[in-house]
Structures are given as structure tokens and as C-alpha cells.
């Protein structure tokens, strides 16, 4: 950047000499190159470069018509800076080729060269008094400005189309004194600065131009098309900052062919804001065609071709329409044994006759079309799955279930083009009632609004009738007057009646007033906004096996279920021990009977309550609480297996035992063992001692030599429960040390 600034300073210092040399006047002040001057017009020179390795092509254009005319008169200076920092003057005072020289250079038939000469040097420009508007008015000035801008734009386009014209218009220069791979900088400036200071030219500057081999630019656009006639179409694509294009087309036989004789310039409707181009084309016949587009760039070269766009042109000429002669309606009994007679007692057949004077080469067949707005909407419905052959002039169509409507015979060709005969009325007397509607359902909200919906059984339905009852044994009443046209109906339920359900059914009536069968009754639960009654305790009995309770439930028809709760007094949460369906409770005389055998607890009471719910999910709240102390059976189910022997060396009786528990899930955790003994002469077993939890061994020193005694063990919980006695073990102490004690086990029954 510093190098370019240095070049500009040098050129500005030279500017005065060049002005004096060219126009023999005082040099121009360098301040004209700045933006500080008020009321002056800044006009940049747009400079571009393209490198080819062995040369560098420079292209440029001024900003507007006024600047272009000024520079054509006084010329351009071009400077180049190499990598060594040397400044080379490539040319000075470069101007367009004179008009006469240009005309002599090019042949007379070269209209583009003649246009370039006239645009640059011609005298045919509009004068201020030649405008359509009043001379000197704003309209006249705008008209002249538009013409001048058009002339300048055409000159730029000509320089893009042909490199020889670009050279002669002083808009192109080829620098051949360059080396491949080196970097250059260029400055293009006016030969003479505007001494009147009305235009401040901004030199064209190119920095760091690396001389590499040029690769053609891609033209990545998307082409769209629209058909305008049988063989006509219009292509549309994005301008992508290009001004002129070449359009090519090919088909399956011929190769690419240029469609435009000269570069194609899109017509601009509203000026420079247009972003797309349109090109109209006409193809010779049907088939598939491919298009591609090239763009002219600023250096007079074409871009790479755009992606290929395919267009398929098909035949759009319909065949000559047939003449529909007459229609005969016939009713026949069904001979299809696979169809039940109650489902299809009768077929309605239409015999259709027509004629067609000529058959086109691409004509393929006929199709009968039916129209009835309430049946087919706004469309015509095909009455056959396949077209009738082109050689036929009659067909038979099954029109069972259709109402009177309009019918035409359509003719089709291979391209899908269709023509139709004049319509005739298809008169059908309908004697078959419609089937019941399908998918009958109801959606109810909590406010009692029920939305009933169903599916139409057939096309031939004029209206529906809806009926209701509070019980299936009651007489159903018609809900709507005049019939329902739609397949939905909204009803509002009475919520102050003691009826759990309401029942609906619907049937269809066709346009011939045939009434179909009713649907099966649809059961709909009424929502309830009133909480159900609270259950109350009727009777209760309690024994060691458990607690039996009877609760009397509410009798609302909307009752859904009941929950029975249990809570150990002092706990914070309730436990659900039973869920009773409301219908089952009603069958039991509105009685909720519950048997509960809770875990054994001799210190804390159990609490019971019932909560009722209706179909809306509303709760009655918990009933009054019943409290009971359930001690259960004092007998602890545990089998104790006792064994023992006398130990002479220790003069003691050793007892040991094991416990096989058969308790319930609430196994005792705080317990001990009690030892009982019955010696000789005793009538009863007497308590000896206790052994703590986890100990299953005891030694008794009370037995004397020659004596015997019976023993058993009990398991005792600290809450009072105890097990049955273990088996009885008899121990006999020997009279001498040579005899061992004997134990005899007696199991309790």
C-alpha cells in the first residue's frame, strides 16, 4: 500500500507538467484529488486485470457518460510497478481510434464497429431543444441523461463482446512485457486532470497482480422454464452481474446450436434493479431439449457454460371430441355369488352410446366422466378403471349408488390431452338405502359438552338423523330437527340428573329419501360436577384372625370406584388396601365389605377410611375414620427343635436348639428364649432362666448324679407373643463317672 501511495504522489507532481504540455495552461492543484472540495463530483476509473502467464490484459471503464466523453478527448496514462519497485510508463494519452480510421479499419458490413465509431465520435446525439419535453425542463434533462447513459452502456457492451473494439475504444490494453509468476501493480489515470475542477477523477489502482495462467470462470446459475404455447417456452436465469449472454440448444439428433445471432442483452424493465433475464424460444416439434448459457465477461471472453437444463415439450393439442348419442339405464339382480344378497340386491347399469368422426394417430381411447357437485365436489369422476378402446363406441358402466347427475365421454391422446363431448343428464332412480355411518364416537368435556362425529357411509347422503335416550330400553328421541348436513354434531348434556350414561345413535338419508339403518347405540358417560356421597361404616367385627368391615356406599349413578385406606396411628401416609368397582358394589347392595389382617401390633392402633370417586374424577373426601387395636394371636408360629446331653466331666446338662420359623412376613426382631425344667417329684415344668436373642445353648448344673429331668424351650417376644413349647428332652445323670448321661427327646403333639 505504501508503494501505491508513493506512485500517486509522483504522478500528482507530474500532473502539472502534463497539463501544461497538453493544454498549455497552468498546472492543476493536487487538492483536486481529495474529497475536501465542496460541490465536486468524484468519478472513479474502474480498472480490472486478467493474467495469462505470458501477458496481462487490463480492462477499464469510467463511471459515467460525462467522464467517458472527457477521457475520450484527453486520454489515459498507465503506469506499472514491478517487484523491484521500478515505475514503468506503459502509455500516455491513450484515446479511442478516430472515427474515420475506425471506419477504414473495419469492413462496411461490420455493424458493431460502425456503432462503436458513431457512439464515440458521432454527432447524432440529442440536443437540449430536441427532446419531447419543454427545452430546459427537468423532463428534458432526464430524457437527455437517459440517452447519454444508453450510449455509454452500449459502448461498454461492445467492449465486452469484441476485444478489437475494446482496444479501439481505449478500454483495453495488453501488457506483454511481463514475466510469469511475478507480481505487479498498475495505476490508470487521466492524462489531463479536469482544470475546471468539476470532476475529481479517482485513478484506477490494482495492487499485487500475480501473473498466473487464467482459468475460465464458471457460470453456476439455475435455469427455469415456462411453456407459453404448444412449441414455445421462455427461459429465465439470474444475471449474476453479467450484461450479455449466448444461449445454445440441442436435441437428441442435432448438436449444440447458437440461438442468438448477436450477444443477447436482456431487456431491462425498471433499470439496474432487474436481477433476472428472460429469453423466448420456439422448438420445431415435441421432444426433449437441452439448453446451456454462456456469459460475456468484462474481458471479452465467455464464461464456462451453465449447467445443462432439460425441457420436455409434449403434445398439447387435444383430439376432436366425440358426440354422446344417448344413455340407457338398466337394473339387474346381482349374479356375483360372493356378494351377499342383503348387501347388494340390485345393480344399476348405464349403457352409453357415442360416435367420433375421425381418429387421430395418437388417439388412445375414451373415458365416461360423471359430475354431481354434492357427490364429486367441483371435479368430474371417472366411472371406469381403464379407458375404453379407441375403436369402441359403446360401454356399460356400473352406476349403483350414484344419484342423477351429468355425464360426458372424454377422448384422450398419448400425451394426456383430453376433449369431452357435450354433457347429458344421467337419470338414476335410487331405491337402495344407505349403510349406517361408520366410526361413530363421542368426545365429552367436563362441562357436559359432547362432540359426536362419524364417517359418511357413501357419497349419496343428503342428511343424517341423530337420536338419544337415557337407557337402551327407553324410546329414542330425534335430537335434531331438519337433519344434519355435516358429519359432526355438538350436544349439551344435563348434569343435574341421576343418570350415569346417555345413549346416541345416528342414521343416513340419501337424496332419494331412502333412510338407512341406525348405528348401534353409543354409550356416553355423563360428567358430574357434584362430588359423590361419602361412604359410612355399617358393621364391623374383630378377632385374632383379622378385621371385617362393611361400609355403605353412595348411590349416585355416576359413581366410578371406591378406595379403602389403612393407616397405622402416628404415621403420616395412608395405604390403599382395596379398590372396589362401583358397579360391583351396586350388585352387592351398595355394600363395601373388606377383610384385613394387618401386621401384629399390640401397642399402636390401626385406622381405616373409604374415599369414593365419580366418573369425572371428583372425590367425596375420606369418610369418618374407624380405629381398632389389632393384637392378633398371641401364639408365635415357630418350631423349636431341642436336643441335650449330660456332660460328666463338667457335672452339667447341656441343652442346644434350633428354630424353624413359620411366621408371617412380620418376623419378630426383639425376642428371647425361656428354659423350663421338670425334675423328679415335680408335677409341673418350672421356669429356669432366659437366654438372650441369638443364643441357642444352655448348661444346667442342678441335675445330680442318679437323677433325671425333663426340659423344653419357648421363644418369647417382648411384645407378648410366644411360641409353643419345643419338644421335651429327658436327661438322666449317671451314678458313676463311667456312665454317660442319656437324653430322650419327646416331641410335643
N, C-alpha and C positions, 0 to 999 in steps of 0.2 A: 504493500500500500504506500509506503514512503517513496518507492521508486516512481509510482504513478504521479504522486503529488509533485515530485521534482520535475517530471516531464511537463506537467501542466504549467508550472511556474516558468519553465524555459520557453514554452510555447506562448505564454502570455507576454513575455518580454519581447518575443519576436513578432507579436501581433501588430504592434505599431508600425514596424518597418514594412510588413506585408501590406497593411492598409495603405500606407503612403506610396508603396510601389504600385499597387493595383489601381488605386483611385486618385493618387496624387493629392491626398489630404492629410491632415494631422492625424497622428496615431490615436487609437481609441483607448480610453481609460480602462484599466483592468478591473475596476469595480463593477463593470457591466456583467462580469461573470458571477456575481453574487446575487443573493436574494434580498439584499438590503434596499435595492431601488424600489420605489413605490410606483405602482401602476404599470410595471413592465410585465411582459409575457415570457415565461420560461418555456423554451422549446427544446426538448432533448432530441438527440440523434440516436436512434436505436441501432445498435451495432451487434451483429452476430458473427460467429466463426464456425467453420466446419473443417476438420483436419482430415487429410488423406494420406499422411506419411510423406509423400513427395511434394505436397503442396498444401496450402491453407487458403480456403475460399472465405472471403469476407463479404457479408451482405448487410445492407443498411437501408434505412428509410427515415425521413424526418417525421415530425409529429403531425403536421397538418399541411393543408394546401399552401398557405401563405409561406411557411418555412420552406416547403418544397420549391416553390417558384423562386424564392430568394436564393437558395443554394444552387438551383439550376443556372442562375445568372452569374453567381460569383465563384461557384465551385467548392471542392472539398480538398483538405490536406490530410494525408495519412502518414502516421509515424509508427515505427516498430521498435521495441526494446528487446534485445536478446538477453541470454543468460549472463553475458559478460557486462551488461549494463550499457552497451553501446546503443545510441539512438540513431536509427536509420530513417531517412525520409523516403517513403515509397512513391509518393506522388504529391504534386501541388497543383491546385487549381483544376481538379478533375471536374469536367462538365459533361452533360449529355451531348451526344453526337448531333451536329447541326441537322436541321430538317432536310435540307437538300442532300446532304451527304447520306442521311439515313435512307431517303427515297432512292438514291442511286445505288446504295449498297444492296437493297433487297429488291426482289422481283416485284413487278406490278401486282401480281396476284396475291402477294403476301399481305393480307388484310390486317393481320395483327401488327406487323411492322408499320403499316400506314397509320393505324390507330395510335401507336406509340408516338410517332412523329407529330401527329396532329394534337395529341394530348399535351405534349411537351412544348411545342412551339407554335401551335395553331392560333389563328385569330378568330375562331368561331365561338369564342366564349361570350356568354350572355353579358350585356351591358346593363347598367342600372335602369336605363329607360326602356328596356326590352322585356321587362318582367310582366307577369299577368296582374300584379298588384300595382298600386299607385307608386310611381318612382319616389324613392327615398323613404317609403313607409317601412314599418317593421316587417310586414309580409314580403315586400320586395327584397329586403336584405336577407331574410331567411331563405327565400327562393334562390337567390344568387349563392348563398352559402351551401345549400344542398347540391347545386350543380357543381360547385368547385370541389366539394368533398367527393362527389361521384367521380369526377375526372381524376382526382388524386388516387382514389381507391382502384380505379381501372388501371392506372399506371402501375400500382403496386402489384395487382393481379398479373399483369403482363410480365412483370419482372419475375414472378414465381413460376409462370408457365414456361418461359424460354430464357435460358442463360445468356444467349446472344443479345436479346433485347435488354436484359438486366445490365449487361456491360455497357450497352449504348445509352441506356437511361441513367448512367452514372449511379447505379445502385449495387454494383458488384465489382469485386476485384480479386484476382487470383495471385497470391504470393507464392512464387515458385522457388525463391531463394531461401529455402528453409531446410533444416535437417530433421530427419525422423527422430522422434523421442525427445527433442529439446522443447523448452518452454519459452513462450513469447508473450509480450504484452503489446496491445495496439491502442492508439488514440486517433480518432477521426474527428476533425474539427472544421469549421468554416474557413475557407481561405480568407474571407473578408468578414470581420465582425460587423454587425449592424451599427453603423455610425449614428443613426438616429435614435438608438437606444430604445426601440420599440419591441425588439425581440432579443431576449437573452438566450443564446444558444448554449445548450449543455452538451459538451463533446461526448461522443460515444467512446466508452472505455471498456476494453477487455483485458482482464488480468489472468495470468497463469494459464495460457492456452498451450496445452500439451499436444504436440504434433503426433497423434496416433492415427491408425487406419480407421476410417469411418465404417460403421455398420448401419445398414438401413434401419429406419425406425419402424417399430411395429405399429399397427393401426388396430388396436383392440377395441372394437365397437360391436354393439349388438344391433343387427338389422331386423326391423319389424316390417310386416307387410299387411295390407288390407286390400281385398278384392273390390274393384269398382265396377266391373262388368263381367260378362262371360269370359273374356280373354284379357281383361285389363286389370292391372294392380298398381298400387303405389307403395314404394319402399320408403322407409323412414329410418334415420340414424342420427346419432349425435354428431355435432360439428367438431367437437374436441379441439377448438381453437384453429381449425383449418378453414380456408375460404373456398377452395375449388377441389373438384374430385373427378375421378374416372370410374365409370360403372361398367362392369362386364357381366355377361350372362353366357351360360352354356346349358345344353340339354344332353340327353342320353346318346345323341348321334353326333352333334357338332361340338367342336371345342369352344374355348373362350372367345367371345366376340365383344368388342368395344361398342357400347350402346350410344355414346355421345361423340359427335364429330369434334367438338372442342371441349376443353375443360368445363365441367358442369359447375356453375355457380348458383347456389340456392337463392331463390327469391326471398328477400328479407321483407317481412310484412311491416314490422314495427321498429326497424332499426337494429342496433347492435345487440339488443337483448334476446334475439332469437337464438335458440340452442340446438335446434334440430333441422335436418334437411329432408326434403320430400322430392321423390323422383318417380314419375309416372312411366309405366312400360306396358306394352301390349305384346302378348305372345301369339304365335301363329295357330296353335292348336292345344288341345289338352295334353297333360303330361306333367312330369316333374322337372323343374328348372332350378338351376343353382346361380346365385349371384355373389359377387365379391366387389369390394370398393377399394380404390386407392385414393390417397390424399396428396395434393401438391403441397410441398413444404416451402419454406421461405427461400431455399437454395435452388429452386427449380427442379428438384428431384421428387420422385414418387416414394411414398412410404411402402412398407410391406403390405400385401393385400390383407383386407379384413378377414375374419373367419367366414367360411362359406355359409350362406343362408339358402335353405331349400324352400321352394314354393311348389305346392301341388295344385295344378289347375285342372279342375274337373268339369264335366259337362253340367251346365245349369239350365239347359233347355228342356222343359217337361214334354212328355208325349201329348198327342192330341187326346182330349178327354173322351171317354165312352159316353154312350147315350143309354141311360137307365130306362127300360121299357115298362116293366110292371113287377109287382111283388104279390105272391100268393101265400097266405098263412094256412098252415095245416097242423091239426092237433092229432097226435098218435099216442097210443099206450106204449110204455117203455118195454122193450124186449130184452133189456140188459138184466140177466138173472142175478148178477152180482149186486144189483141195487134193490133194496127193499121197497116194496110197493108203497108203504106208508111214507117213505122218504121222497119218492118220485113217482107219482101216479100217472103223470102225463107229460109228454114233451110237446113244445110248441116249435114248429119248424117254419122257416121263411124260405120259399123258393123264389130266387131272384133271377131276372132275365134282363140282358142288356145287349148292346151291339157296339162295334167300333169299326169305322170305315177303313182305316189304314193302320198297319202295324209297323212301327219304326224298327230299325235294325237293332237298336239297343233296348227294345221293349221287353220286359220280363214277365209281367203278369198284373193281376187285379187283386184288390182287397176291398170287401164291403166294410164301410165305416158307419157307426151308429152315434147319434147325438141326442142326449136328453140332459138339460142343464142340471136338473136335480139328481141325476144319476151319474153323469160323467163330468159334471162341472163345466168348464169352458173348453173342454177338449173333445175330440172325436175318438171313439173307442173302436179298436179293431175287433171284428167278430169272428175271425179265423186265426189259427196259429200260423198258417203258411199261406202265401199268395196263391190265387187261382191261376192256372196256366194261361199263357198269353193266347192260346188257341181256343179256349173255352169262352162261352157266352152265357153261362148259367151256373148257379151253385145253390146248395142247400145249407142254411145256417140255423143252428140251434139258438133260438131267442127265448128259451124258457127263463122266466124270472125278470125279463125286461118289460118295461112299460112302453106305451106308444111314444114314438119319437121320430126323428128324421134319419134317413139312410141315403148314402151315396156310394157309388162304385168308383174307387180310386185306381188310376193306372200309374205304374212305376217303371222307370228305366234302370239300367245298370248303375248309373251314377246316383241313384236315390231320388231323382226328380219325380215329382208327383203332380198329376192333374186329376180332377174329380168331375163326375157327372153333376148335372143339376139334381138337388136333393128332392126326394119324395118322402111322403109320410109313411112310416111303418106302423100300421094299426094292429095292436095286440090287445086282446081281451084277456085280462089276468083273472084266473079263477083259483089260484093257489095262494093260500095264506102264508105269511112269512113265518120263519122259525122264531123261537124265543130268543131274546137278546142274550149275548154271552158276557162273561166276566162281570157279572153283577156284584158290586161291592159297595161298602159304605165307610166313610171316614167321619168320626164324631169328635168334636172338641168338647172341652169341659163346660162350655156354656150351653150345650144342648143343640148346637147346630150340626146337622148331619148332611154330608155331601154324598149323594148317590150317583154312581157312574156305571155305565155299561157299554158294551160294544154292539154296533149295529149288526143284525144278522144277515143283511143283504143290502143291495143298493135301492131296492124298491120299497122304501119305508117312508110313509107320509108323516107319521107322528107316533108317539108312544103314550100308553096309559100306565099310570102308577097307582097302586092300591096299598092300603096299610091296614093292620089290625093289631090289637094288644095281645092276642093269643091266636095260635093257629086254628083253634076250634071256633073262633068268632068269625062273623061275616066280614070280609074285606071291603073297605070303603075306598072309592075312587078319590085319589088325593088331588088331582089336577082337573081343571075344567078346560075343555077345548083341546086337550092333547099337548104333548111336549115335543117340540121340534128337535131339540138338541139331545145328546146322549148323556146329559147330566141334569141333576135337579137338587136343589137345596131345600131341606125341610128344617123346621124348628120344633124340637121336642118339648112336651110339657114335663117339667121336672117336679111338679107337686103331686104326682100320682104315685101310688104304691105298686108300680109295675116295673119289674126288672128289665123286661125286653119289650121292643116293638118290632113288628114284622112287616116287611115290604115285599112286593112282587111287581113285575113290570111285563108288559107285552107290547108287540109292534102291530101297527095297522098300515097296510100298503096303500098305494094311490088308487087302487080299485076297491077300497074299503074292506078288504079281507082282513079279519082280525086273527092274529096268531095266538098261540098258547101262552099262558102265563109262565114266568120263570118259577122255580121252586122258591118258597118263602125264604127271605133273607132275614136272619135274626140279628138284631142290633141292640146292644146293651145301652140302657138309658144312663147317662151320667147323673150323679147325685151331688148336690151342693150342701146337703144336710148330713152331718156326721151320724153314724149308726148308733143304736141304743147300746148302753153299757150292760154287759152281762153281770148277773148276780149269783152268789153262791146259794145253792138249793139244799144239798145234803152233803155230809162228809163222815167218813168213819176211818179210824186209825188203829192199827195193831202193829205187832212186831214185824210183820211182813211188808208193810208199807202204808201208803195213804191213798184213799179213794175219795175223789171229789166229783160232784155234779154241779155244773153251772147252767143256769138258764140263759140262753142267748136271745138277742133281739130278733124280731120277726120281719124286718124290712125286706122287701123283695130285692133290693139292690145289694143285700149283704153278700160279700165275697168270701171271707175266711176269718178264722179266729186264731190268735196266738196265745198259748198258755206259757206263763213265765214262772221261774223259780229263782229265789234269791236266799242265800244264807245271811241271816241278820248280821249287819255290820259290814257286809260287802257293798261296793259301790255300783256294781253292774248286775243286770238281770240275765238269766239264761233261758232261751226258748227251749222248752222240753216237748212241745207238741204243736202241730199246725193242723187245724180242722177245717175242712171244706164246708162252706155254708150250706150247700145242697145236702151233704151227708148229715149235717146237724139237723136240718129240717126234717129229714126222714126219721131221725131219732127223737122226734117230738120236741125239737128246739133244745135238746139237752146236750151239753158237752161233758162227757164222762171221762175222767182222767185217773189212771192209777200210776203212782210214783213211788219208787223205792229208793230214796236218796241215800247217799253215804251215811254211815253210822256217826252220830254226833250227840253226845249226852249233855253238852253244855250250851250249844247255840241253837236257836230256833230257825226253822225254815219258813219262808214267806212265799205265798202263791197269789197270782193275779191273772186276769184274762183281758186281752185287748182285741176288739172287733174292728174289721175294715170292710168298706163297701167297694163296689166295682170302680169307683173313681179314685180309690186310694185314701179316702178320708178315714180318720181313726176316731174311735169312740173314746180313746183315752183308757188308761188302765182302770180295771174295776177295783172295788174295795178289796183290801189285802187280807188274806187268811193266813194266820200264823200258827205253827204247830211245832212242838218239840218231839223229834223223832229219835227215840233211843234205840230202837231196833231190838234184836235178840241179844241177850247177854252172853250167849254161847258163841265163842270164837271157834271157827272151824279150822282145827289144826290137829293133825295126827302126830303123836309123840311116841317114838319107839325107844323104850328104856331097856338097858342091859346093866348087869352088875356082877361083882365077884368079891370074895373076901381075900384080903392080902395078909397072909400070916406074918410075914416079916415086918409088916407095919402095924399089925393088930388093928386093921381098919377095913371097912367095907367101901369099895369104890363103885360109884354109880356113874354111868355115861348115857347120853341120849341124843337123838337126832329128831328134827322137826320136819315133817312133810306138810306144807301148808296147802289148804284147800279154800283159803279165804277168798273174799271178793276183791275187787281191784283196790279197795282201800286197805291195804295191808297195814297191820299195827307197826308202829315205829318206836313206841315207848312202852316197853314191857319188861317182865322178869319171870323167873321160874320159881315155883313153890314146891318144896320137898315134903312128902308125907310118909309116915312110918307107923306100922302096927307091929308091936313086939308081942312076945308070948304073954298071954294073960290079958292083953288089951282087947276090948270089944270093937273099938273104932280106930281108924287111922288118925294119927295125931300130927299136927304141923310140926316140922322140924326146923326148917330155915328157908330162906330165899336165896336164889342165885341170880346175879345181875345178867342183863341182856348180853348175849354173845358168849356166855359161859355154858358149856354142856357137860360139866364134870363136877362131882361132889364126893367127898370121903366122909364116912360116918364112923366114929370111934366108940359109939355106945354099945355095939354088939360085943358080948363077952363070949369066950370060948365055950362051946357046947350049946349056945343059944342060936335062935334063928328069928328073922324078922321079915315082914313084907314092906315093899316100897312102891310108890308111884310118884309121878311128877305132873304138875299142871303149868300151863302158860297163862300168865295173868297180865292184862293191860292195866295201865294206871287210870284209864277212864272207866274201869269196872268190868270190861269184858274178860272172859276167861274161857279156856278150852276145857274139853272133857279130860278126865284123868288118863294118863298114859297106861300102857299095860302094866300089870303088877308083877314085880320081880321079888322072889323069895331068896334070901341069903341066909346060909347056915354057917356059923363059925365052928371050926374043928376043935376037938378036945385036946389034941396034941399038935406039935409043930409039924409032924409028918403028914398031916392030913390038910388038904386044901379046902377052902370054902366052896360051897356049892350054891349055884344060883338057879332058880327055877322061874321062868317067865310065864306069867299068866296074863293073857290079853283080855282086856275088857270086851264085853259083847257090844 
